[in-house]
Amino acid sequence: MERGIWKSEGYPKKGIIDSQSDLNPNPLDKDWSAWPLLKDGKPLIDSNRDFIPDGWLEKNYPTEIKSDI
């Protein structure tokens, strides 16, 4: 095997994913990316730096305290 060649023999084989471009549902679409476009948003406030946004625990688990989760 030549150095630097990493594709398997008989590549591409249907169903084998060995590069990001293998995930492209339309190979003719050259602008496609395997990575999603993330929207900018406002950061959530975490005033006590416990990695749980302020108000999230009270909203989602109103009867629990942080040490219970």
N, CA, C and O atoms as a Maestro MAE file, in Angstrom:
{
 s_m_m2io_version
 :::
 2.0.0
}

f_m_ct {
 s_m_title
 :::
 protein
 m_atom[276] {
  # First column is atom index #
  i_m_mmod_type
  r_m_x_coord
  r_m_y_coord
  r_m_z_coord
  i_m_residue_number
  s_m_chain_name
  s_m_pdb_residue_name
  s_m_pdb_atom_name
  i_m_atomic_number
  :::
  1 25 0.849 -1.181 0.000 1 A "MET " " N  " 7
  2 3 0.000 0.000 0.000 1 A "MET " " CA " 6
  3 2 0.889 1.238 0.000 1 A "MET " " C  " 6
  4 15 1.872 1.317 0.737 1 A "MET " " O  " 8
  5 25 0.527 2.191 -0.832 2 A "GLU " " N  " 7
  6 3 1.295 3.431 -0.895 2 A "GLU " " CA " 6
  7 2 1.069 4.262 0.355 2 A "GLU " " C  " 6
  8 15 -0.018 4.272 0.933 2 A "GLU " " O  " 8
  9 25 2.111 4.948 0.751 3 A "ARG " " N  " 7
  10 3 2.008 5.811 1.924 3 A "ARG " " CA " 6
  11 2 1.067 6.986 1.613 3 A "ARG " " C  " 6
  12 15 1.173 7.607 0.555 3 A "ARG " " O  " 8
  13 25 0.157 7.283 2.532 4 A "GLY " " N  " 7
  14 3 -0.759 8.403 2.357 4 A "GLY " " CA " 6
  15 2 -2.080 8.029 1.712 4 A "GLY " " C  " 6
  16 15 -2.982 8.865 1.656 4 A "GLY " " O  " 8
  17 25 -2.229 6.814 1.227 5 A "ILE " " N  " 7
  18 3 -3.496 6.383 0.637 5 A "ILE " " CA " 6
  19 2 -4.284 5.653 1.720 5 A "ILE " " C  " 6
  20 15 -3.835 4.632 2.239 5 A "ILE " " O  " 8
  21 25 -5.434 6.169 2.051 6 A "TRP " " N  " 7
  22 3 -6.180 5.584 3.153 6 A "TRP " " CA " 6
  23 2 -7.512 4.992 2.744 6 A "TRP " " C  " 6
  24 15 -8.147 4.318 3.555 6 A "TRP " " O  " 8
  25 25 -7.956 5.215 1.531 7 A "LYS " " N  " 7
  26 3 -9.241 4.666 1.092 7 A "LYS " " CA " 6
  27 2 -9.132 3.168 0.883 7 A "LYS " " C  " 6
  28 15 -8.105 2.668 0.426 7 A "LYS " " O  " 8
  29 25 -10.193 2.459 1.219 8 A "SER " " N  " 7
  30 3 -10.198 1.019 1.074 8 A "SER " " CA " 6
  31 2 -10.279 0.612 -0.392 8 A "SER " " C  " 6
  32 15 -10.717 1.390 -1.240 8 A "SER " " O  " 8
  33 25 -9.861 -0.594 -0.675 9 A "GLU " " N  " 7
  34 3 -9.919 -1.097 -2.044 9 A "GLU " " CA " 6
  35 2 -11.377 -1.196 -2.472 9 A "GLU " " C  " 6
  36 15 -12.222 -1.644 -1.696 9 A "GLU " " O  " 8
  37 25 -11.670 -0.793 -3.663 10 A "GLY " " N  " 7
  38 3 -13.041 -0.811 -4.157 10 A "GLY " " CA " 6
  39 2 -13.885 0.331 -3.602 10 A "GLY " " C  " 6
  40 15 -15.114 0.285 -3.644 10 A "GLY " " O  " 8
  41 25 -13.208 1.364 -3.077 11 A "TYR " " N  " 7
  42 3 -13.924 2.516 -2.526 11 A "TYR " " CA " 6
  43 2 -14.647 3.254 -3.631 11 A "TYR " " C  " 6
  44 15 -14.095 3.308 -4.730 11 A "TYR " " O  " 8
  45 25 -15.800 3.816 -3.457 12 A "PRO " " N  " 7
  46 3 -16.604 3.794 -2.243 12 A "PRO " " CA " 6
  47 2 -17.510 2.570 -2.192 12 A "PRO " " C  " 6
  48 15 -18.042 2.134 -3.213 12 A "PRO " " O  " 8
  49 25 -17.674 2.037 -1.020 13 A "LYS " " N  " 7
  50 3 -18.611 0.934 -0.809 13 A "LYS " " CA " 6
  51 2 -19.835 1.513 -0.124 13 A "LYS " " C  " 6
  52 15 -19.720 2.241 0.863 13 A "LYS " " O  " 8
  53 25 -20.990 1.193 -0.642 14 A "LYS " " N  " 7
  54 3 -22.230 1.734 -0.089 14 A "LYS " " CA " 6
  55 2 -22.363 1.317 1.374 14 A "LYS " " C  " 6
  56 15 -22.230 0.142 1.716 14 A "LYS " " O  " 8
  57 25 -22.629 2.309 2.232 15 A "GLY " " N  " 7
  58 3 -22.847 2.037 3.639 15 A "GLY " " CA " 6
  59 2 -21.606 2.172 4.502 15 A "GLY " " C  " 6
  60 15 -21.715 2.173 5.728 15 A "GLY " " O  " 8
  61 25 -20.418 2.286 3.894 16 A "ILE " " N  " 7
  62 3 -19.188 2.456 4.652 16 A "ILE " " CA " 6
  63 2 -18.872 3.950 4.717 16 A "ILE " " C  " 6
  64 15 -18.715 4.603 3.685 16 A "ILE " " O  " 8
  65 25 -18.780 4.486 5.932 17 A "ILE " " N  " 7
  66 3 -18.486 5.903 6.123 17 A "ILE " " CA " 6
  67 2 -17.051 6.015 6.597 17 A "ILE " " C  " 6
  68 15 -16.727 5.623 7.718 17 A "ILE " " O  " 8
  69 25 -16.188 6.553 5.740 18 A "ASP " " N  " 7
  70 3 -14.804 6.749 6.165 18 A "ASP " " CA " 6
  71 2 -14.301 8.155 5.859 18 A "ASP " " C  " 6
  72 15 -13.095 8.403 5.866 18 A "ASP " " O  " 8
  73 25 -15.217 9.066 5.592 19 A "SER " " N  " 7
  74 3 -14.875 10.478 5.487 19 A "SER " " CA " 6
  75 2 -16.161 11.290 5.629 19 A "SER " " C  " 6
  76 15 -17.258 10.760 5.452 19 A "SER " " O  " 8
  77 25 -16.021 12.587 5.950 20 A "GLN " " N  " 7
  78 3 -17.196 13.443 6.108 20 A "GLN " " CA " 6
  79 2 -17.996 13.544 4.816 20 A "GLN " " C  " 6
  80 15 -19.222 13.652 4.852 20 A "GLN " " O  " 8
  81 25 -17.321 13.512 3.695 21 A "SER " " N  " 7
  82 3 -18.035 13.651 2.424 21 A "SER " " CA " 6
  83 2 -18.920 12.445 2.137 21 A "SER " " C  " 6
  84 15 -19.829 12.537 1.313 21 A "SER " " O  " 8
  85 25 -18.672 11.310 2.801 22 A "ASP " " N  " 7
  86 3 -19.525 10.141 2.614 22 A "ASP " " CA " 6
  87 2 -20.920 10.345 3.209 22 A "ASP " " C  " 6
  88 15 -21.832 9.573 2.910 22 A "ASP " " O  " 8
  89 25 -21.097 11.353 4.030 23 A "LEU " " N  " 7
  90 3 -22.391 11.625 4.650 23 A "LEU " " CA " 6
  91 2 -23.284 12.495 3.777 23 A "LEU " " C  " 6
  92 15 -24.476 12.630 4.052 23 A "LEU " " O  " 8
  93 25 -22.719 13.088 2.725 24 A "ASN " " N  " 7
  94 3 -23.464 13.995 1.855 24 A "ASN " " CA " 6
  95 2 -24.586 13.247 1.153 24 A "ASN " " C  " 6
  96 15 -24.319 12.320 0.388 24 A "ASN " " O  " 8
  97 25 -25.863 13.636 1.399 25 A "PRO " " N  " 7
  98 3 -26.970 12.941 0.739 25 A "PRO " " CA " 6
  99 2 -27.055 13.225 -0.762 25 A "PRO " " C  " 6
  100 15 -27.675 12.465 -1.505 25 A "PRO " " O  " 8
  101 25 -26.428 14.324 -1.207 26 A "ASN " " N  " 7
  102 3 -26.439 14.680 -2.622 26 A "ASN " " CA " 6
  103 2 -25.008 15.017 -3.042 26 A "ASN " " C  " 6
  104 15 -24.567 16.149 -2.842 26 A "ASN " " O  " 8
  105 25 -24.276 14.066 -3.615 27 A "PRO " " N  " 7
  106 3 -22.881 14.309 -3.980 27 A "PRO " " CA " 6
  107 2 -22.679 15.472 -4.951 27 A "PRO " " C  " 6
  108 15 -21.566 15.987 -5.058 27 A "PRO " " O  " 8
  109 25 -23.712 15.892 -5.652 28 A "LEU " " N  " 7
  110 3 -23.600 17.007 -6.578 28 A "LEU " " CA " 6
  111 2 -23.630 18.352 -5.862 28 A "LEU " " C  " 6
  112 15 -23.258 19.369 -6.448 28 A "LEU " " O  " 8
  113 25 -24.069 18.374 -4.603 29 A "ASP " " N  " 7
  114 3 -24.131 19.605 -3.820 29 A "ASP " " CA " 6
  115 2 -22.763 19.856 -3.189 29 A "ASP " " C  " 6
  116 15 -22.423 19.246 -2.175 29 A "ASP " " O  " 8
  117 25 -21.989 20.741 -3.781 30 A "LYS " " N  " 7
  118 3 -20.622 21.017 -3.322 30 A "LYS " " CA " 6
  119 2 -20.593 21.947 -2.109 30 A "LYS " " C  " 6
  120 15 -19.559 22.057 -1.451 30 A "LYS " " O  " 8
  121 25 -21.719 22.628 -1.793 31 A "ASP " " N  " 7
  122 3 -21.769 23.526 -0.644 31 A "ASP " " CA " 6
  123 2 -22.172 22.808 0.640 31 A "ASP " " C  " 6
  124 15 -22.231 23.434 1.699 31 A "ASP " " O  " 8
  125 25 -22.449 21.518 0.568 32 A "TRP " " N  " 7
  126 3 -22.894 20.744 1.723 32 A "TRP " " CA " 6
  127 2 -21.764 20.603 2.733 32 A "TRP " " C  " 6
  128 15 -20.594 20.526 2.356 32 A "TRP " " O  " 8
  129 25 -22.112 20.570 4.015 33 A "SER " " N  " 7
  130 3 -21.134 20.379 5.071 33 A "SER " " CA " 6
  131 2 -21.664 19.369 6.084 33 A "SER " " C  " 6
  132 15 -22.863 19.334 6.362 33 A "SER " " O  " 8
  133 25 -20.785 18.560 6.625 34 A "ALA " " N  " 7
  134 3 -21.176 17.598 7.656 34 A "ALA " " CA " 6
  135 2 -21.434 18.289 8.988 34 A "ALA " " C  " 6
  136 15 -22.017 17.693 9.894 34 A "ALA " " O  " 8
  137 25 -21.005 19.537 9.113 35 A "TRP " " N  " 7
  138 3 -21.138 20.276 10.366 35 A "TRP " " CA " 6
  139 2 -22.355 21.188 10.295 35 A "TRP " " C  " 6
  140 15 -22.536 21.893 9.302 35 A "TRP " " O  " 8
  141 25 -23.196 21.190 11.336 36 A "PRO " " N  " 7
  142 3 -24.392 22.036 11.316 36 A "PRO " " CA " 6
  143 2 -24.038 23.511 11.472 36 A "PRO " " C  " 6
  144 15 -23.020 23.858 12.070 36 A "PRO " " O  " 8
  145 25 -24.888 24.364 10.929 37 A "LEU " " N  " 7
  146 3 -24.733 25.796 11.136 37 A "LEU " " CA " 6
  147 2 -25.424 26.140 12.449 37 A "LEU " " C  " 6
  148 15 -26.623 25.906 12.606 37 A "LEU " " O  " 8
  149 25 -24.676 26.690 13.379 38 A "LEU " " N  " 7
  150 3 -25.231 27.043 14.670 38 A "LEU " " CA " 6
  151 2 -25.609 28.517 14.674 38 A "LEU " " C  " 6
  152 15 -24.847 29.363 14.206 38 A "LEU " " O  " 8
  153 25 -26.768 28.813 15.196 39 A "LYS " " N  " 7
  154 3 -27.227 30.192 15.268 39 A "LYS " " CA " 6
  155 2 -26.594 30.875 16.475 39 A "LYS " " C  " 6
  156 15 -26.363 30.257 17.515 39 A "LYS " " O  " 8
  157 25 -26.323 32.162 16.308 40 A "ASP " " N  " 7
  158 3 -25.856 32.948 17.437 40 A "ASP " " CA " 6
  159 2 -27.016 33.125 18.404 40 A "ASP " " C  " 6
  160 15 -28.169 33.265 17.997 40 A "ASP " " O  " 8
  161 25 -26.698 33.115 19.665 41 A "GLY " " N  " 7
  162 3 -27.738 33.299 20.652 41 A "GLY " " CA " 6
  163 2 -27.187 33.997 21.874 41 A "GLY " " C  " 6
  164 15 -25.985 34.237 21.988 41 A "GLY " " O  " 8
  165 25 -28.076 34.315 22.774 42 A "LYS " " N  " 7
  166 3 -27.645 34.943 24.011 42 A "LYS " " CA " 6
  167 2 -27.132 33.855 24.957 42 A "LYS " " C  " 6
  168 15 -27.789 32.827 25.121 42 A "LYS " " O  " 8
  169 25 -25.985 34.062 25.573 43 A "PRO " " N  " 7
  170 3 -25.500 33.063 26.527 43 A "PRO " " CA " 6
  171 2 -26.401 33.014 27.757 43 A "PRO " " C  " 6
  172 15 -26.926 34.036 28.199 43 A "PRO " " O  " 8
  173 25 -26.569 31.827 28.293 44 A "LEU " " N  " 7
  174 3 -27.379 31.674 29.494 44 A "LEU " " CA " 6
  175 2 -26.562 32.100 30.705 44 A "LEU " " C  " 6
  176 15 -25.362 31.836 30.782 44 A "LEU " " O  " 8
  177 25 -27.212 32.751 31.633 45 A "ILE " " N  " 7
  178 3 -26.527 33.252 32.830 45 A "ILE " " CA " 6
  179 2 -26.393 32.127 33.848 45 A "ILE " " C  " 6
  180 15 -27.359 31.423 34.144 45 A "ILE " " O  " 8
  181 25 -25.196 31.970 34.374 46 A "ASP " " N  " 7
  182 3 -24.906 30.982 35.405 46 A "ASP " " CA " 6
  183 2 -24.117 31.697 36.503 46 A "ASP " " C  " 6
  184 15 -22.891 31.605 36.559 46 A "ASP " " O  " 8
  185 25 -24.832 32.406 37.368 47 A "SER " " N  " 7
  186 3 -24.177 33.289 38.328 47 A "SER " " CA " 6
  187 2 -23.328 32.558 39.371 47 A "SER " " C  " 6
  188 15 -22.361 33.127 39.877 47 A "SER " " O  " 8
  189 25 -23.672 31.302 39.705 48 A "ASN " " N  " 7
  190 3 -22.877 30.586 40.706 48 A "ASN " " CA " 6
  191 2 -21.868 29.612 40.085 48 A "ASN " " C  " 6
  192 15 -21.200 28.866 40.801 48 A "ASN " " O  " 8
  193 25 -21.762 29.624 38.777 49 A "ARG " " N  " 7
  194 3 -20.779 28.836 38.014 49 A "ARG " " CA " 6
  195 2 -20.837 27.334 38.314 49 A "ARG " " C  " 6
  196 15 -19.804 26.681 38.458 49 A "ARG " " O  " 8
  197 25 -22.061 26.797 38.406 50 A "ASP " " N  " 7
  198 3 -22.212 25.365 38.631 50 A "ASP " " CA " 6
  199 2 -22.557 24.622 37.339 50 A "ASP " " C  " 6
  200 15 -22.881 23.435 37.372 50 A "ASP " " O  " 8
  201 25 -22.488 25.313 36.215 51 A "PHE " " N  " 7
  202 3 -22.764 24.788 34.877 51 A "PHE " " CA " 6
  203 2 -24.240 24.468 34.661 51 A "PHE " " C  " 6
  204 15 -24.595 23.793 33.694 51 A "PHE " " O  " 8
  205 25 -25.092 24.946 35.549 52 A "ILE " " N  " 7
  206 3 -26.540 24.840 35.374 52 A "ILE " " CA " 6
  207 2 -27.055 26.275 35.272 52 A "ILE " " C  " 6
  208 15 -26.887 27.052 36.212 52 A "ILE " " O  " 8
  209 25 -27.682 26.643 34.144 53 A "PRO " " N  " 7
  210 3 -28.157 28.020 33.987 53 A "PRO " " CA " 6
  211 2 -29.132 28.405 35.102 53 A "PRO " " C  " 6
  212 15 -29.925 27.581 35.558 53 A "PRO " " O  " 8
  213 25 -29.063 29.645 35.524 54 A "ASP " " N  " 7
  214 3 -29.956 30.144 36.562 54 A "ASP " " CA " 6
  215 2 -31.406 29.902 36.163 54 A "ASP " " C  " 6
  216 15 -31.801 30.212 35.039 54 A "ASP " " O  " 8
  217 25 -32.200 29.352 37.077 55 A "GLY " " N  " 7
  218 3 -33.622 29.116 36.845 55 A "GLY " " CA " 6
  219 2 -33.934 27.779 36.196 55 A "GLY " " C  " 6
  220 15 -35.085 27.344 36.238 55 A "GLY " " O  " 8
  221 25 -32.952 27.108 35.595 56 A "TRP " " N  " 7
  222 3 -33.219 25.847 34.899 56 A "TRP " " CA " 6
  223 2 -33.678 24.765 35.863 56 A "TRP " " C  " 6
  224 15 -34.649 24.063 35.584 56 A "TRP " " O  " 8
  225 25 -33.002 24.622 36.981 57 A "LEU " " N  " 7
  226 3 -33.355 23.594 37.952 57 A "LEU " " CA " 6
  227 2 -34.760 23.815 38.506 57 A "LEU " " C  " 6
  228 15 -35.540 22.870 38.621 57 A "LEU " " O  " 8
  229 25 -35.078 25.052 38.846 58 A "GLU " " N  " 7
  230 3 -36.400 25.368 39.378 58 A "GLU " " CA " 6
  231 2 -37.502 25.112 38.341 58 A "GLU " " C  " 6
  232 15 -38.603 24.683 38.685 58 A "GLU " " O  " 8
  233 25 -37.193 25.377 37.094 59 A "LYS " " N  " 7
  234 3 -38.184 25.179 36.029 59 A "LYS " " CA " 6
  235 2 -38.389 23.701 35.716 59 A "LYS " " C  " 6
  236 15 -39.525 23.259 35.540 59 A "LYS " " O  " 8
  237 25 -37.303 22.931 35.643 60 A "ASN " " N  " 7
  238 3 -37.391 21.544 35.204 60 A "ASN " " CA " 6
  239 2 -37.533 20.527 36.339 60 A "ASN " " C  " 6
  240 15 -38.080 19.444 36.132 60 A "ASN " " O  " 8
  241 25 -37.055 20.860 37.512 61 A "TYR " " N  " 7
  242 3 -37.141 19.976 38.676 61 A "TYR " " CA " 6
  243 2 -37.504 20.808 39.905 61 A "TYR " " C  " 6
  244 15 -36.666 20.991 40.788 61 A "TYR " " O  " 8
  245 25 -38.730 21.312 39.978 62 A "PRO " " N  " 7
  246 3 -39.086 22.258 41.042 62 A "PRO " " CA " 6
  247 2 -39.023 21.678 42.455 62 A "PRO " " C  " 6
  248 15 -38.884 22.437 43.415 62 A "PRO " " O  " 8
  249 25 -39.120 20.372 42.607 63 A "THR " " N  " 7
  250 3 -39.107 19.786 43.952 63 A "THR " " CA " 6
  251 2 -37.723 19.268 44.343 63 A "THR " " C  " 6
  252 15 -37.563 18.719 45.433 63 A "THR " " O  " 8
  253 25 -36.734 19.429 43.487 64 A "GLU " " N  " 7
  254 3 -35.390 18.905 43.744 64 A "GLU " " CA " 6
  255 2 -34.429 20.041 44.092 64 A "GLU " " C  " 6
  256 15 -34.683 21.207 43.791 64 A "GLU " " O  " 8
  257 25 -33.331 19.673 44.727 65 A "ILE " " N  " 7
  258 3 -32.239 20.605 44.924 65 A "ILE " " CA " 6
  259 2 -31.040 20.092 44.141 65 A "ILE " " C  " 6
  260 15 -31.023 18.934 43.722 65 A "ILE " " O  " 8
  261 25 -30.041 20.940 43.940 66 A "LYS " " N  " 7
  262 3 -28.921 20.610 43.060 66 A "LYS " " CA " 6
  263 2 -28.253 19.284 43.445 66 A "LYS " " C  " 6
  264 15 -27.883 18.508 42.563 66 A "LYS " " O  " 8
  265 25 -28.097 19.018 44.713 67 A "SER " " N  " 7
  266 3 -27.406 17.797 45.129 67 A "SER " " CA " 6
  267 2 -28.227 16.537 44.857 67 A "SER " " C  " 6
  268 15 -27.676 15.436 44.885 67 A "SER " " O  " 8
  269 25 -29.544 16.672 44.591 68 A "ASP " " N  " 7
  270 3 -30.374 15.516 44.295 68 A "ASP " " CA " 6
  271 2 -30.263 15.054 42.846 68 A "ASP " " C  " 6
  272 15 -30.574 13.906 42.530 68 A "ASP " " O  " 8
  273 25 -29.830 15.929 41.989 69 A "ILE " " N  " 7
  274 3 -29.809 15.618 40.556 69 A "ILE " " CA " 6
  275 2 -28.505 14.963 40.175 69 A "ILE " " C  " 6
  276 15 -28.301 14.627 39.008 69 A "ILE " " O  " 8
  :::
 }
 m_bond[275] {
  # First column is bond index #
  i_m_from
  i_m_to
  i_m_order
  :::
  1 1 2 1
  2 2 3 1
  3 3 4 2
  4 3 5 1
  5 5 6 1
  6 6 7 1
  7 7 8 2
  8 7 9 1
  9 9 10 1
  10 10 11 1
  11 11 12 2
  12 11 13 1
  13 13 14 1
  14 14 15 1
  15 15 16 2
  16 15 17 1
  17 17 18 1
  18 18 19 1
  19 19 20 2
  20 19 21 1
  21 21 22 1
  22 22 23 1
  23 23 24 2
  24 23 25 1
  25 25 26 1
  26 26 27 1
  27 27 28 2
  28 27 29 1
  29 29 30 1
  30 30 31 1
  31 31 32 2
  32 31 33 1
  33 33 34 1
  34 34 35 1
  35 35 36 2
  36 35 37 1
  37 37 38 1
  38 38 39 1
  39 39 40 2
  40 39 41 1
  41 41 42 1
  42 42 43 1
  43 43 44 2
  44 43 45 1
  45 45 46 1
  46 46 47 1
  47 47 48 2
  48 47 49 1
  49 49 50 1
  50 50 51 1
  51 51 52 2
  52 51 53 1
  53 53 54 1
  54 54 55 1
  55 55 56 2
  56 55 57 1
  57 57 58 1
  58 58 59 1
  59 59 60 2
  60 59 61 1
  61 61 62 1
  62 62 63 1
  63 63 64 2
  64 63 65 1
  65 65 66 1
  66 66 67 1
  67 67 68 2
  68 67 69 1
  69 69 70 1
  70 70 71 1
  71 71 72 2
  72 71 73 1
  73 73 74 1
  74 74 75 1
  75 75 76 2
  76 75 77 1
  77 77 78 1
  78 78 79 1
  79 79 80 2
  80 79 81 1
  81 81 82 1
  82 82 83 1
  83 83 84 2
  84 83 85 1
  85 85 86 1
  86 86 87 1
  87 87 88 2
  88 87 89 1
  89 89 90 1
  90 90 91 1
  91 91 92 2
  92 91 93 1
  93 93 94 1
  94 94 95 1
  95 95 96 2
  96 95 97 1
  97 97 98 1
  98 98 99 1
  99 99 100 2
  100 99 101 1
  101 101 102 1
  102 102 103 1
  103 103 104 2
  104 103 105 1
  105 105 106 1
  106 106 107 1
  107 107 108 2
  108 107 109 1
  109 109 110 1
  110 110 111 1
  111 111 112 2
  112 111 113 1
  113 113 114 1
  114 114 115 1
  115 115 116 2
  116 115 117 1
  117 117 118 1
  118 118 119 1
  119 119 120 2
  120 119 121 1
  121 121 122 1
  122 122 123 1
  123 123 124 2
  124 123 125 1
  125 125 126 1
  126 126 127 1
  127 127 128 2
  128 127 129 1
  129 129 130 1
  130 130 131 1
  131 131 132 2
  132 131 133 1
  133 133 134 1
  134 134 135 1
  135 135 136 2
  136 135 137 1
  137 137 138 1
  138 138 139 1
  139 139 140 2
  140 139 141 1
  141 141 142 1
  142 142 143 1
  143 143 144 2
  144 143 145 1
  145 145 146 1
  146 146 147 1
  147 147 148 2
  148 147 149 1
  149 149 150 1
  150 150 151 1
  151 151 152 2
  152 151 153 1
  153 153 154 1
  154 154 155 1
  155 155 156 2
  156 155 157 1
  157 157 158 1
  158 158 159 1
  159 159 160 2
  160 159 161 1
  161 161 162 1
  162 162 163 1
  163 163 164 2
  164 163 165 1
  165 165 166 1
  166 166 167 1
  167 167 168 2
  168 167 169 1
  169 169 170 1
  170 170 171 1
  171 171 172 2
  172 171 173 1
  173 173 174 1
  174 174 175 1
  175 175 176 2
  176 175 177 1
  177 177 178 1
  178 178 179 1
  179 179 180 2
  180 179 181 1
  181 181 182 1
  182 182 183 1
  183 183 184 2
  184 183 185 1
  185 185 186 1
  186 186 187 1
  187 187 188 2
  188 187 189 1
  189 189 190 1
  190 190 191 1
  191 191 192 2
  192 191 193 1
  193 193 194 1
  194 194 195 1
  195 195 196 2
  196 195 197 1
  197 197 198 1
  198 198 199 1
  199 199 200 2
  200 199 201 1
  201 201 202 1
  202 202 203 1
  203 203 204 2
  204 203 205 1
  205 205 206 1
  206 206 207 1
  207 207 208 2
  208 207 209 1
  209 209 210 1
  210 210 211 1
  211 211 212 2
  212 211 213 1
  213 213 214 1
  214 214 215 1
  215 215 216 2
  216 215 217 1
  217 217 218 1
  218 218 219 1
  219 219 220 2
  220 219 221 1
  221 221 222 1
  222 222 223 1
  223 223 224 2
  224 223 225 1
  225 225 226 1
  226 226 227 1
  227 227 228 2
  228 227 229 1
  229 229 230 1
  230 230 231 1
  231 231 232 2
  232 231 233 1
  233 233 234 1
  234 234 235 1
  235 235 236 2
  236 235 237 1
  237 237 238 1
  238 238 239 1
  239 239 240 2
  240 239 241 1
  241 241 242 1
  242 242 243 1
  243 243 244 2
  244 243 245 1
  245 245 246 1
  246 246 247 1
  247 247 248 2
  248 247 249 1
  249 249 250 1
  250 250 251 1
  251 251 252 2
  252 251 253 1
  253 253 254 1
  254 254 255 1
  255 255 256 2
  256 255 257 1
  257 257 258 1
  258 258 259 1
  259 259 260 2
  260 259 261 1
  261 261 262 1
  262 262 263 1
  263 263 264 2
  264 263 265 1
  265 265 266 1
  266 266 267 1
  267 267 268 2
  268 267 269 1
  269 269 270 1
  270 270 271 1
  271 271 272 2
  272 271 273 1
  273 273 274 1
  274 274 275 1
  275 275 276 2
  :::
 }
}
